[in-house]
Amino acid sequence: MGAFHAYDIRGVYNVDFDKNTAYKVGYFIPELLGTDKVLVGRDCRTSSPEVHEYLLKGITDAGADVYDIGLSTTPMVYFGTANYGFKASVQITASHNPKEYNGMKVSRENALPVGLDSGLGQIQDWIKEGRPTPVADKRGKVVPMDIHKDYLDFLLQFKGDYSGLKIAIDISNGMAGLYAREIFGDSPAYIFEEMDGNFPNHEPNPLILKNVEPLQALVKEVGADVGVIYDGDADRVMFVDNEGQFISPDLMIAVLGHYYVEERGLTGIVLQDIRSSKAVGEYLAPMGCRMETWKVGRAFAAKKLRELDGVWGGELAGHYYFKDFFYSDSGLLASMLILRVVASMKKKGVSLSQLIGKIARYQNSGEINFRIEDKKGAMDAVREFFTSSETPTAQMDFDGYRVEFPEWWFNIRPSNTEPYLRFICEATSDALLKEKIEQTKQLLIERFDAKL
């Protein structure tokens, strides 16, 4: 039962969960979400066919019908859920995790995420209780459903003129391969295009920099203006600039302002997660946008953007959310919009590295992970240590703590999926950044026996 997390169900297949868990999740979803129709898609992982088989058996044994779209990106399932009015959907995927993992992302009406506190916890309790799963008098049926063209047509509304760009794309052997050439054509330089659930070239996680190295090399080799890399299920995307440098994904929230404000004339609320750089809000404010900060993860961000009626938003992890896309995230849509901006800037003689140079105003630590037992005690101690000697300009306490000072800020938060305390900070100078990192490390190691 260790596969139930804040955002989804995920873990090492046949260790953290198995086909019986998949069956029970399928069986209980129709009751949980009050529907007799469930949309289902799956990624290309080697264990996905078995998870798929037992998930469908559970749904149909409960008396509900399955609308099966087959191999799909995760955003394709979000599209199908909202566009066709389904009250429940499941994407079988472990997203960016290594090949031995699998999982399920559950959504309700309007593609709103179902997290641990909004339904998954109830299913977990029912499974733990051993709640019976009798076969319904009338079993449901499985209806094959092809939504590929509808989703492609939806995406193509946002396609720009990329003819002046040299683009390098790493599919990561994941699900973006279903659409990339149909959207971007044959001109980009592609690598690792074949969908392969063994992920033979690198893990499908672009946040781990060694996984981005082949794309960085390709950008330099072909002289690309930009490199694009998707994760395993194509709900996330990250970028490499024209010099081969990886771009912190939160900065792309600011880049999207050039599309929404300058091309579309849309200003309004923009959402960022609690780890995002202060530079994002500072760059967008003169454009007429107002930043809102919220918790990490789709289960929180998609719901919050809808509540705020925000225009777009993003996260440090490379998720980008769009009012245009049912307030959900899509790696393909994000890349299409960002490439429009890169193409427009190139026409003005501004390279991607130059654009990012105008946005990024701070030195950033990136996330530093501490393995620690007393997470709450450690977070409180770090906050107390820094606020006792400096006066904060802002404090947030809804996802760990974010504490801002005139020259620097930090966020410290517990991981929802791993046994880590995550720390990130940003400062106006490299020397100040190093000082704050070292003070934090010393405190956590000496007082809480933290392991890096």
C-alpha angles and dihedrals in degrees: 000000000000090000097079110099139166094271107024148336110282141146147112106318114245089012107058094020138353143192091291090058089049090052093051093046088053092047095052100041097080091054094042094052098032099239142116095208125068126183114216133189133166143202127232099263114136092241095048096089091058094044087048093051094052096039089055092046090053093049094047094043087057088058098254128124123241121219101202118200094176121208109020147151114251092246088053087063091048089052092048092048096052100031096052097034101248116167093206138028140167130202113197105218145115090212109208098357124115121277097268091063130084137164150153132261110203125201134183132204115329089019091282110164121250109217135175092278095043102049114315090083090057091052090047090053093048091052093047091049090053092237109191121255105203116181112254120247087243113036118212124248133235114238117192110224127189112204097154096109095043092054092044091051089050092052094045090064086074099045116125134198103279095165093111094052132088104215130189117197132192111195091187088221085283141123098287084081088078090071115009099097092041088057104034101026127215098305099087120082105248130198133184093010101154114097103240122163091205089065092215098184103045139330111281093246114109092186089074101079097213087064089058095051096091090053092047089053091048092051090054094042096054097030092241123186090217141004123217126198127182129200124236100280097030097239089116133049134182135188144224119204128231091271092055095255120143111240119221102246095227090065089063088068085070093045089057088063089075090060099042099037103030100034101029102026090229121146128167139095120356120190126217132173123250092260097056123120119263085229091074095063093039091054095046099043095077088052089061098257126135119215122221120189123211146158125306119260140049093264086067105026100052091049093046095049089053092048091050093041085229122180098226142333144181149194139228087248093065100261115138121191126204135195083209088063103049089278088292135124128258127174093200094050092047092051092049092053095043091049088054088058093046090050092048092048092049089057087056091050095254117130123210091250090053092049092050089047089060092051104041107076101156142062109246131201098205115221114317115198123214120189102219139157103211099050097164093047091049093050091049091049093052092049092047092047094056100035092051091065102030134041112238122227091204139005131195125185107176099099105023109302133310112190121182128200129181095266103024147006139201139201122202118183141157117251113246093208107030137043093258142113107217122212127187130170140174131200141179092245137032091235093055091046092053091047093054094045092051093047090052094047092049093050095048095044096045099041103029104026089238119185121213 
